[in-house]
């Protein structure tokens, strides 16, 4: 990831590339959230349609980069908690009621 196994630091270019990738992939989802969900633009034609595929790509990119930097910084792979431990039903009920 940083160029070699013996590398003692991460080149700034690697971090810059990761940030550029993150911004590019997450832009449609961020624009949608900013213009439709949060601020509600009056002119909806300005807002590109965002589909679940774009949201999935953004989430996958975030997870990929999180796992990469978790491993780089801690020398341990990230292990996500089991999904069944995250019961969000009460939170969602408040949002949708």
C-alpha positions in Angstrom: 0.0 0.0 0.0 2.8 2.4 0.8 5.1 1.1 -1.9 7.0 -1.6 -0.1 6.9 -3.8 2.9 9.9 -2.0 4.4 8.3 1.5 4.0 8.2 3.5 7.2 5.8 6.2 5.9 3.0 6.6 3.5 3.8 8.8 0.5 1.6 11.9 0.4 0.7 11.0 -3.2 -1.0 7.8 -2.0 -3.1 9.8 0.5 -3.9 12.4 -2.1 -5.0 9.7 -4.6 -7.2 8.1 -2.0 -8.8 11.5 -1.1 -9.4 12.3 -4.8 -11.0 8.8 -5.3 -13.2 9.3 -2.2 -14.4 12.8 -3.4 -15.1 11.5 -6.9 -17.1 8.5 -5.8 -18.9 10.1 -3.0 -19.8 13.4 -4.9 -23.2 12.2 -6.3 -24.3 11.0 -2.8 -23.0 14.1 -1.1 -24.7 16.4 -3.6 -28.0 14.5 -3.3 -27.8 14.7 0.5 -26.9 18.4 0.5 -29.3 19.6 -2.1 -32.3 17.3 -1.6 -32.3 15.9 1.9 -30.7 18.7 3.9 -31.3 22.0 2.1 -33.9 21.1 -0.5 -33.0 23.1 -3.6 -36.0 24.7 -5.3 -34.7 23.8 -8.7 -34.6 20.0 -8.6 -33.3 20.0 -12.2 -29.9 21.1 -10.8 -29.7 17.9 -8.8 -28.5 14.8 -10.7 -30.5 11.6 -10.0 -28.8 9.5 -7.4 -29.4 5.8 -7.5 -28.7 3.1 -5.0 -25.8 1.9 -7.1 -24.0 5.3 -6.5 -24.8 5.2 -2.8 -23.4 1.6 -2.6 -20.2 2.7 -4.4 -19.8 5.5 -1.9 -20.3 3.2 1.0 -17.9 0.6 -0.5 -15.3 3.3 -1.1 -15.5 4.5 2.5 -15.3 1.0 3.9 -12.3 0.2 1.6 -10.4 3.3 2.6 -11.3 2.8 6.3 -10.0 -0.7 6.3 -6.8 0.3 4.4 -5.9 3.0 6.9 -7.0 1.0 9.9 -4.5 -1.7 8.7 -1.8 0.9 7.9 -2.1 2.8 11.2 -2.7 -0.1 13.6 -1.3 -3.1 11.8 -4.6 -4.9 12.5 -7.4 -5.6 10.1 -10.8 -4.1 11.0 -13.5 -6.5 12.0 -17.0 -5.2 11.6 -19.4 -6.0 14.4 -22.0 -8.6 13.5 -25.0 -7.0 11.9 -27.5 -8.5 14.2 -26.0 -6.4 17.1 -27.1 -3.2 15.4 -30.8 -2.9 16.0 -31.8 0.5 14.5 -35.5 -0.1 14.4 -36.3 2.4 17.2 -34.2 5.1 15.6 -35.9 4.6 12.3 -39.4 4.6 13.8 -38.7 8.1 15.2 -37.5 9.3 11.8 -40.4 7.9 9.8 -43.3 8.6 12.2 
